[in-house]
Amino acid sequence: MKIASLGIVASTALLGLTLSAQAVEISITCGSVGKDAKLCQNNVETWEKQTGHQVKIILMPQSTTVQLALHQQWMASQSTPDVIKSDVIWPGLLANHLVDLSSYVDKSILKQHFPAIVEAGTVKGRLVGIPWFTDVGVLYYRQDLLEKYKLPVPTTWAELATTAKTIQEAERKAGNAKMWGFVWQGRAYEGLTCDALEWIASYGGGAIVNELGQSTVYNPQAIKAIDNVAKWVNTISPPGVLNYAEEDARGLFQSGNAVFMRNWPYAWALSQNEDSPVKGKVGVTVLPKGGQSGQHAGTLGGWQLAVSKYSKHPDIAVDLVLYLTSQERQKKQAIEGSFLPTIVALYQDQAVLEANPFFAQLENSLKNPVVRPSRITGSQYNKVSTAFWNAVHSVLSGRANARDSLKRLSRKLERIRRNRR
């Protein structure tokens, strides 16, 4: 197995015996957040031993925006790695460069997965991505602090803000001057699109666009949601939250300096490491509602595995994909890395639930997630998402109010839609 990071290759010793004279080397992109890289490498190593083939692992940057740019550069030169770890929002952008996997995968296998996640990897009837693991936004909380101050787990954003402020002030008076109430992803990037969609949907404000691609974001509930969040900055959330991505938020929370955190499930396993200051003190639940008439809303994230149509060994690449996305491998990732499986049956698996007690709460969220409009907007998704996160960020940073910003955004989205036709 070989490992490359940002295109710099570091060779390692061949693992296992070469079982076939026809052994070849293929490549795969793997993530570098949490335990992603370690689990990817371990699973690939097992496949290498079983097949005799070699795999070059390309470790990708943490930013999904940078990852997408790298894949687009590779595809433009037709030098894409054989197997691609694809974000659920990429198929509409990359489909023309990917193998249709429909003929390789039995329909009974696809039926094991959540339908919305299989649908995310299907473009114009072509299956271009097989679900590997999924994600949905969740709320982390300091269970010990809620018990200390005899406060319940909040179910609405208003309750969260009140509880966060109460504990933040009390803990600071008790000596922890670094304590903050709530951390999340506020940087102007794709992570803010995920967070902001959750806020808006939780207030009943819909999504960015409708099924026809028409802008729907300029509405009273969406305005209310974003204006409400802007009040958190420098009150219950640090000013620096406007430049936080996932790992920035996790770093503050896991160090013991935040009461609540919005993040993805991967952070659970890391919070329970032996060297974690908050080990045994953390709870996880669904994200709050936008008031009693609102709804719990978590944005669908996650990753699929796809095969490049420029691969010289597509059959072998597909074999690796099917192995890595199998129930056995997904179970391993769930137990060791708290990666959400895409296979429904694993949410009743006792070993999985013992390692991740909160998984049982998320099954309904995965059946009805908040979905980013990547399939609807297709090749224009990057423009849509960028316009959205910039509009929201301008409100959070105090440069605009939500009404004016979302109104301008709506006009821009309509221009993008018209230019697409």
N, C-alpha and C positions, 0 to 999 in steps of 0.2 A: 504494500500500500504506500502511496506517495501522498503527501499533504502539501498543498500550496495555499499561500495566503496572499491575496491581491496579486496573483500571477507569479509570485516568487516560489519556486518549487524547492521543497526539502525532501530528498529521498529517504525512505526508511527501508529496513530489511523486508524482504518478501515474507509474508506471514503464511505459514502452512506449506503444503507441497503442491506442486503443479500437477493437477490430476489429468490434464489433457494436453496433447501435443498441439491442440488448436487454441491454447490459452491466449487471451488478448488482454490489452489494457484499455479500460474505458475511464471516463471521468465523471464526477458528480459535484455539484455545488452544495455545500452545507452551511448552516448558520453558525453564528458565534455568540449568540445570546444565551445566558444561563448554561444549562447542561447540553445544549443542542449539539455542539461540536463533538463532545465526548461520546454521546449516544450514537450519533451518526457514524463515527469512526468505529465504535464497537460492533455495531450491526453490519457495517460494510466488511469488517474483518471476518466475521462469521460467514458471510456469503463468499468471501474470497476462499476460505478454507474448504467450503463445500463444493465450489465450482472450479477452483484452480485459476480463475481469472484474477487480474490485478485491477485495482481502482485507484485513480489519482483523485484525492479529495481537495477541492478548492474551497477554502474557508472564506466566506463572504464578509464584508463589512456589516456592522450592526444596522446601519440605516437602510431601510428598504428602498428608499428613493435612489440611493447610490447603487444598490444591487440591481435595480431595474435598468439604470443607465448602462451598467457593465454588460448586462445581458443583451441589451439593444445594440451595443457596440460589437459584441461578439457575433450577433446574428447578421449584422450588416456585412461582416467579413466572412460569414458562413464558417466560423470557427468556434461555435458554441460548444460547451461541454456536452457530453452524450446525455447525461441525466441532469435535469434542472429542478432545483427546489423552487417551486413557483408559488408566489403569494396568490391568495384566492382572487385578488383583483387584477391579476396579470393576463389571464387567458384571452380576454378580448383584445389585448395589445399584442400578444405574442403568437396567437393561434396559427398564423400563416407559416410560422417557422417550426411548428411542432407536429409530431406524428399523431395520426388518429389512432387511438388505442382501442377503439371499439371491438375490433376483430381479435384482440389479444385477451380481452377480459370477459369472462362469463357473466351474463346478466345477474345470475344468482349471487355473485360476489358483490356486485354493485349495490344490490338490494340490502346488503348488510350495513351499508353506510347511511348516514342522515341524507335524505333526498336533496335538501338545499345545498349540501356541500358537493354532492355529485353534480348537481345542476351548475354550480359555480365553475366547474371544470369542463363544461360542455358549451361549445360555441358553434352555432348553426348546425346542430346535429352531430358535431364531431367531438368525441371525448379526447380532450387534449391534456387532461390532468387527472391522476388518480389520487384521492384523498390520502394524506399521510398523517397529519394530525390537525386538529382544529383549534380555534381560540374563540373566546367570547369575553368581553370586558366584565370584570368582577370587582367587588369591593373587599379590600382587606381591612381588618380592624384589630386594634389592640384589645383583645379580650380581657386581659388583666386590668387594664385601665378602666374599661367600662364597668367591670366588677368592683373595682376600687371606689369609683364614684357612684355606684349603684344606678347606672344608666343603661337603658336597653339599646340593642342594635337598631340604628335608625332605619326607617323604611321609606322616608321621603327626603328630598334634598334639604328642605327647611330644617327637618330634625337633625340631619347630619351637620349642617352649619352651626346649629345651636349647641349640639353635643361637642363638636370639634372646638368651638370657642371656649366652652366651659372647662374642658379638660386641659386645653392649651394654657389657659390663664392659671389654672390651679397648679399644673406641673411647673410652670415658670416660677411661680411663687415658692414652690417647693425646692427650687434650685436648678431645674433644667432650663436654662435660658435659650437653648436651641430647639425646644419643642415647638412643632407646628401642628395644626389641626388636620390638614388634608393636603396630600400631594397627588399630582396627576400629570398628564402629558400636555404641556402648554406650548411647546416649541412650534413654530410655523412649519409643519411637515405632516406626513400622512397620519401620524399618531394623533394629531389634533383633529383631523377629519373624523377619526374613530370616536374620540371623546365627545366632540361636538354633536355628532349624529345621535349619540346616546342621550345627551342632554335634551336635544330637540324632540326626539321620539318619546322620551319619558314624559314630556309635557303635552303630548298629542300633536306635535307640530309637524309630523310627517317626515319626509326625507328631503334630499336636495332637489330631486326632480321626480316626476311621475313616470309611469310605464311608457309614456310617449316621448320622454326626454324633456318635457316642458318643466320649467322652473316652478317649484312650489315652496321654496324656502322663505319667501317674504310673506309671513303670516303672523298673527298676534302671538300664538303660542311659541313659535320659534324665537321671536323677538324677546318675549318674556324669559325664555330659557337662557339665552346668551347674556342678556342684561343681568340676570341673577348671578351667573357664574362670574361675571366681571367684578362683582362685589367681594368675591373670595380673595382676590389677589391682594396681598399685603395685609390681609386681616386674618383669615384662617390658613391661607396658603402663602408661602414665601414669595417675594418679588421674583426670585430666580426661577419660579415655576414656569414662567413664560419662555424659558429656554430648556425645559426638562423634556427628555425622552424617557423611555421605559426604565432604563438602567439608572438614570438620575433619580427618578422617583423611588425606585427600589432601594438605592443606596441610602437615602435619607430615612426611609421607613425601617429598613433592616438594621440601621444603626441605633434605632430606638428613639428617633427624634420626630416621629409623626404618629398621629393617632389613627388616621385613615389613609388609605391609598387606593387609587384606581389603577389597576394593571391587568395583565393577562395571567392565566393560571401557572405559567412557568415559574413565577416568583415564589410559589408555595414551597416547592422542593428546596429552593435556596434559603428560604426563611427558616427551614427546619434543619439546616446543616448544624453539625456539632459546634461550629465556631460562630453561629449566628447569635447576636445579643438578644434576639426576640424569639428564640426557639421555645416552643411550648406556650407562647403568649399570644399567638395570632389566630384569628378566625377569618373565614371567608364566606361571603354571601353574595346574592345578586345585587346589582346596583339599585340605588333608591329610585322611587317614583317622583314625578314632578307634581307633588301634591296628592291628596287622597283620590282624586279623579284621574290621576295619571297612571302610568304603567312602568313596570320594570323593563328596562331596555338595555341589551348588551349587543354591541357591534360584532358581527361575525368576522373573525380573522382566521388565521390558519394557513396551512401550506399543503400543496399537492406536489406530486412528482410527475414530471413530463419528460418526454424523450425528444431530443432535437432531430429534425428531419435531415440534418447534415451529418448525423452520426454514421460512422463507417461500420458500426456493429449494432444496428437497432434491435435485433432479436436479443442479444445479450444484455443490452441496456434495459429492455423491457423486463427481462428476467430479474434484474436487480430491483427494478421498480416494484414488481409484484411481490418480491421477497420483503422489501422494506415496508410496504404498505399492508402486509398480512396481519391477521389478528394477533398472532404470536408476537410480532415485533411491536405492534401498537401497544400491546399489554406491557411489554418491557419498558417502553418509553413512558407510559402512564405511571408505572410504579416508581421508576428511577428518576424521572424528570418532571413529573406532574404535567405532562403534555396531554391535552384532551384528546381521547380517541375519536375517530370518525365512525367507528363501528358501534352501533347501538348496543349490542349485547354486552359490551365491556362495562357499561354503566350499571350492570347487575353483578359484575364479577367481584367477589368478596376481597380478593387480594388488591384489586385496583382501588376499591372503596376504603379499605383499611389504610392504604398509603395516602389517599386523597379523600377525606371524609366529605368534603363539600361537592364532589362530583355529582352526587345524587340530586343536588339542588339545580344543577345546570342542564339537565336533560331537556326540560321544557324550553329553556332559553335557546337551545340548539335546534329545536324543532321550529321555533318562530323567532329567528334572530333579526337584528337590524342589519340590513344588507346594503353595502355601498353600491352605487349604481354603475359598477364597472361594465356589466353586461349590456345595460341599456345604452350607455354612452360610448362603448367600444373604444376606438382609437383616440377618442377625445377625453377619456376619463382623466388623464393626467392634468389637462387644462381645467376640467371641472373641479377636481379635488384641490388643485393649487389655488384656484380662485376662491373656493370655499374656506380653506384653512387661513388664507390671507385675510379674508373678510372677518372671520371670527377673531383672529389674532389682533386685528386693529381695534376691536372692541375691548378685548381683554387687556390690552396695553394702554387703554385710555385715549386712543387717537380718534375714536369715533363712537357713536352710540349704535346700538343694535338695529334700530329702525332704519337709520340712514345707510348703514353698512350693508344690511341684507337687501335693501331696496336696490342699491348699486349692484350688488352681487346678482340679483335676479335679472337685471338688464344684461349683465355680462354673460350669464348663462344662456340667455335667449340668443345672444349673438353667436355664441359657440354652437348652439344647436342649429341655427340657420346656416352657418358655414359648413356644417357637416353634411347637409343635404346636397 
